[in-house]
Amino acid sequence: MGEQFRRICKAYGTRVHIDTANARDSLYRASVDFVLNSCSSSASTSTIPQIDDEDPRQFLSGLVNSIELQNIRATRIVSAAVAARTRSWFFQAWKLAMSLTW
């Protein structure tokens, strides 16, 4: 969803005002998850994944501008998503280690 939205905004040079912060945050969170999934799935290759001919940073930065999200809010959303994913991976690794030792 965010990918198509970004593609349209980029192609036509438009910005979109989304009235509610909740809607803006939700769209951006979904896009951050999409980018993290793309980066995770390509972790075995040495190339940075491209999202509509943009690197992940450009994609997310462009989306911030397209939906007029404040930079500090975008930073917090990305940080929270990365932290949550990292905690999840550590927990899974710990669970696996515990299952192997018993």
N, C-alpha and C positions, 0 to 999 in steps of 0.2 A: 504494500500500500504506500509506504513512505517513498519507496523507490520510484513508483509511477508519479507520485505527487512531485517529487524533486525533479524528475525528467521534464514534466510539463512546465514547472516554474523556471527551470534552466533554459528550456527551449524558447520560451516567450519572454524571458526577463521579467517575470512578474513576482510580486510578493502578495501574500495572502494574510489578511487579518482574521485571526480566529478569536472570537469574542471571549470564550472562557479559557482560563488558564488550564483547567483540567483537560480540555480537548487538545490544547497545544502540547501539554506535557505527555498525554497519552500517545499522540502521534509521534512525538520525538522518542519516547521510551520504546515504542514498537520498532522504530527505525534503528535505534541503538542496539536492540536485541538482534535485529536482522544483520547489522554490521558485525556484531560480535560472533554470530553464528557463521557468517561468511569467512571471517578471519580464522575461526576455530577449525572450520572444515578444510581450509587450505594451509593449515599449520605444517603439514608434512611436505609441502613444496617450498621452494625458496623464493617464490614470487609473492608480492603483495597482491591480494585480490582487488579486482577493479569492479566498481559498482557504477554501471553506466558510464564507463570511460573515466571514472574519477577514483582516486585512491580513497580509502575509508574516511580519512580526516577531511578531505575536500568535500566529500559527500555530506558528512554530518555538519560541517561548517556552512556549506551552502544551504542545507535544510534549515539551520538556525536562522539564517538571513531571510529565507523564503517565507517562513512562518512567523517572523518577527519575535523570536524567543530571545529573552535576555541571555547574554553570554554566561553570566554567573549561574543562572538556572540550568542552562545546558551542561555546564561543567559539573554541577551537582548530580544531574541525572546520569551522565556518563560515569562519574566516579562511583555512584551508588550501584550501577549495573555491573561495573567491573568488580567491585568489592563483593557483591552478592555472588557473582559467578566464581570468584576466587575461593570464597568460603565454601561454596558447594563442592568445588573440586577437591579442596583440602579434606572436607568431611568424607567424600567418597573414597579418597586415598586412605584416610584413617580407618574407615570401615573395612576396606579391603585388607589393610595390614592386620587389623584385629582378627579378621576371619582366617587369615593364614597362620596366625600364631596359636590359635586354639585348636 
